[in-house]
Amino acid sequence: MALTNSQYDYFMRIYEKRQLNNEARLRARFEEVYQEIPRLRTLDHSISELSVRQAHKLLDGDSAALTMLRNDLHLLFEEKRLLLEQAGYPKDYLELSYSCPDCRDTGYAGESKCHCFKKAIIDFLYTQSNLQEVLERENFGTLSMEYYSENHKDPLTGRTSREAMETAVRTCRKFAEDFGKEFRNLLLYGDTGVGKTFLSHCIAKEILEQTFSVIYFSVSQLFDIFAKKQFHKDESAELDYEHIYDCDLLIIDDLGTEVPNTFTISELFVCLNERLLRKKSTIISTNLSPEDLNTTYSERVFSRITSAYTVLRMTGDDIRIQKKLMGRL
């Protein structure tokens, strides 16, 4: 699971609070029932006294004490059950109840994280990723190949738009399947509106479902955080800055749409280089070609990308325009 110590502690505090709430709720139920059925308080005192008394007898060597205890307790518990039933209470009303019966609100089933813990992590990671809503619409399940033509040929590679997209989808699926087992990075580049961002969203959803941490930023958002951290000492930006370096997958969208300068070029290099050193995966989408990246961002940035990223070229007609013409927007 891709949780920092502080994040893990955050979840465990939630479970501790649930347990305390469960116990408080049970105490309140006992007080309620004792008010309604005073005889129950007497029975519970009798059960406690009987258990202590017979335990002493067992310690003194009375072998029959355990059998007598079981018989006596059975009668007392049966009377409790009948009193609750007659008063209209469920038979388990005076038992601890849990948000998750499988782990009894501990977060663990045996030595493994419970399904409720895993779901809580996924929900948390979705919230942190900046992608919670969009991934409901954009994922491998909603991906359609109908917008990629067999007639549109890329003059650079000779492949059709459909062929290029099929290759990209296979590579992206493999990237998601092997995440956590193999360290990889992706550069998605090509024409405007051909699904580069959509594909990065597809990968993000798969990886979040595996409970890895994903953060998505447009390039303008990314550089805004760098600037606030550097020049304004913004506390929120400081936290985002740490997440940018520590998250399992960082998605940088629309690289090249910002106005590059010495600061942004330097920060981009530091970000990409540091994540490579930490073996944290990055996906970059851009309309710029590798040659344009070299010209725009420096040879150092270009070198890091070309040496450590799988490069996927995507071509075709703008899908947004196609949808508009089809009346789907």
C-alpha positions, 0 to 999 in steps of 0.5 A: 500500500502506498501510504506514508507513516502520517497517512497510515496513522490518519487511517488508524485514528479513524478506526480507533475513533470508530471503536470508541464510538461503538463502545459509547453507543453500547454503553448508551444502549445498556443505560436505555435498556436498564431504564426500560427493564430494571430486571436486566441490571440485576441479571447482569450483576448476577452474571458477573458475580456468578462468573467470579464466584465459579472462577474461584472454585475452579482455581480451588480445584472444583472440577464441577464448577465449570459445568455449573457455571455454564448451566447457570449462565445459560438460564440467566442469558435466556431470561435476558433474551426473553426480557429484551424480546418482550420489550421489542428489542432485537436480540443483539441489541446489547452486543457491540455493533460495527461499521465493518463486521469483517474486521470489527472496525480494526482495519485488519482481517487477520494480518491483512488489511480489510476490504474497508481499509483498502476502500478507504485508502482508494477514496483518499487517494482519489481525493488527493489525485485531483481526478476524482470526478473525471475518472468516472467518465474517462477510463479504459472502460469508456475508451472508444476507438471510433474516433481514430481513422484508418485513413488518417496516416501519420507522415512521420511514421506511416502509421494510421491514427488507429494503429498509433492509438492501438499501440498506445492503448496496449502500452498504457495498459501494460504500464498500469498492469506492471505498476509497482513491479517495473519502474517506467515513465511515459511521454505521450505526444502528438496532435491536439485533441487525440486522447493523450490526456484521456489515456493518462486518466485511464492509467490513473484510474487503474493505478489508484484502484491498486491503491498507489498514489497518483497526482495530476497537474496541468503544467501551469498548476505545477509551475504555480506550485513551484513559484509559490513555494519558491517566492511566497513560502506558501504552506499549502504549496510546500505540502503540494511540493512534497507530494509532487516528489513522493507520489507513486505516479505524477501526471504532468498534462499539456507540457509546452502550453506555459511560457517557459523561462529560466525558472520553469526550465530549471524546476522541470529538470529538478522535478523529473531528475529527482523523481527518476532518482527516487524511481517514482513514475511520471507521465507527461503529455504534450503537443510538442515533438521531442525535437521541440522539447529539446529546443524549448526546455534544454538538452538536460531535460530532453536527455532525461526524457528520451533516456528514461521514458517510453515515447508514444506518438499519437496522431489524428483529428481532434476528437472534440471537434469530431464529437461536436460534428456528431452532436455528442457535446 
